[in-house]
Amino acid sequence: MDLKFIKYEKRNHIAYITLNRPERMNALHPPCHIEMDGVWDDFMADKAMWVAIITGAGEKAFSAGNDLRWTAENRGIVTDALRGKGGFAGITARYDITKPIIAAVNGFALGGGFEIALACDIIIAAEHARFGLPEPRVGLMAGAGGVHRLPRHIPLKIAMGMMLTGKHVTAEEAHRWGVVNEVVAMKDLIPTAERWASEIMECSPLSVRASKEAAMNGLGMTTEAAIAKHYDLSTKLFRSKDAVEGPLAFSEKRKPNWTGE
């Protein structure tokens, strides 16, 4: 893939995605969204990729969100052709990614940067990371999912307080409110994300995908309706080789050989 603003690597079933505009605090402009669309398409299509870790270049920012300077400099020329089909960073409006995604937040995650993290399944934060939706302070709003996802992650009054003031919260505060899974020293950020990825990969990749699909699709339903709903990957799972391999490996007291099939 010909990528100018994103680093994309694959190792040991893990896709490493790095937002690579440190000179702009990894703020994203339309060409970034287009590149990220391609990255997520590739991640989903590659059967050897089981988990993604997304982070930002450097130690200052995960992503400062929308590149407002680029927007000001290019006002009037942004067309639909420059907008990512999957929303901000190709992920905030994309709901078909059933593979797990870990956000390794290495600094400021503000505006669209926080929206990217909220669209992930697990968030690991460096101790100096900060989170916020400051869009109202520049006459905008967190329209790439932030105003909807944040109140679904934390208590409503806390979410409203953050959104209506645009204030930041620390990594520890985000962890206390349940937005962040773990807070670590910067040097341990990627190793910790890799540890989480390794623990995920101890499970059947198809089981993980089926679990994510059912959990996310059932969020807006009553428990009764969610349980009764048909999920494509659940059906595929119980007809899969992994569903045979798991109990067999357990009975033989060995590690399972997952194939995702």
Helices and strands as residue ranges (DSSP letters): E 6-11, E 14-19, G 22-24, H 30-45, E 51-56, E 61-63, H 68-73, G 80-82, G 88-90, E 101-105, E 108-110, H 112-118, E 122-126, E 130-132, G 135-138, H 146-153, H 156-165, E 168-170, H 171-176, E 182-184, G 186-188, H 189-200, H 205-217, H 223-228, H 232-238, H 241-251
